[in-house]
Amino acid sequence: MSYSFDWSTIARGWPYLAQGMGMTLFLVAISMAAGILIGTLLAIVRIFGPKPLQVAATGYVNLFRSVPLILTIFWFYFLLPPVLRLVTGDPYLSVGAIYSALAAFTLAESAYYCEIMRAGIGSVKRGQMDAATALGMSRWSALRFVILPQASAT
């Protein structure tokens, strides 16, 4: 018995595959950019923020790093709309699949990027911050122009 693969199925489905890959690239680009931004802010809060914010940021990171991504997607797609309906009182409120995926990916990736940026900031020697502040830079300027460029390069 001989079996031959029907390549015409792939040819007929190519437009759908291309559309799906385009949507995947869109989701990845947007959620990575937002995740890096939020993750960097979380890392700064975890290192330099006041104690209550450090605890909150640590809890956020630990929560989203310990929960599987598929569960986070399910939460945002299936659980968030009923909760929002209950809070707002709007019975027709819904969250689309794209927005659910973007929110879930961004929040999950920001937790991982937070740890990456925190490790990068931690790898920069303390003397760099001291030197920048000795030159008259504020802590924020020293962090922005001296520490973060070195942290992102490591």
GISUL-V641155 format. One line per field, one symbol per residue. ss: DSSP state (a for helix, b for strand, c for the rest). psi: psi as a letter, one per 20 degrees, with the letter a starting at -180 (. if undefined). burial: # if it has 9 or more other C-alpha atoms within 8 Angstrom, else .. A space follows every 10 residues. Layout:
BEGIN
ss: ???
psi: ???
burial: ???
END
This chain:
BEGIN
ss: cccccccaaa aaaaaaaaaa aaaaaaaaaa aaaaaaaaaa aaaaaaaacc aaaaaaaaaa aaaaaaccaa aaaaaaaaaa aaaaaaaacc ccccccaaaa aaaaaaaaaa aaaaaaaaaa aaaccaaaaa aaaaccccaa aaaaaaaaaa aaac
psi: pppppnihgh hhighhghgg hghghggggg hgghggghhg ggggghgirq ghhggghggg ghghhipqhh hgggghghhg ghghggghjo ijpqprgghg gggggghghh gghghghghg hhipqhhggg gghhijqrhg ggggigghhh hii.
burial: .......... .......... ......#..# ##.####### ######..#. ..###.##.# ##.##...#. .######.## #..##..... ....#....# ########## #####.#### #..#...##. .##...#... ####.##### ##..
END
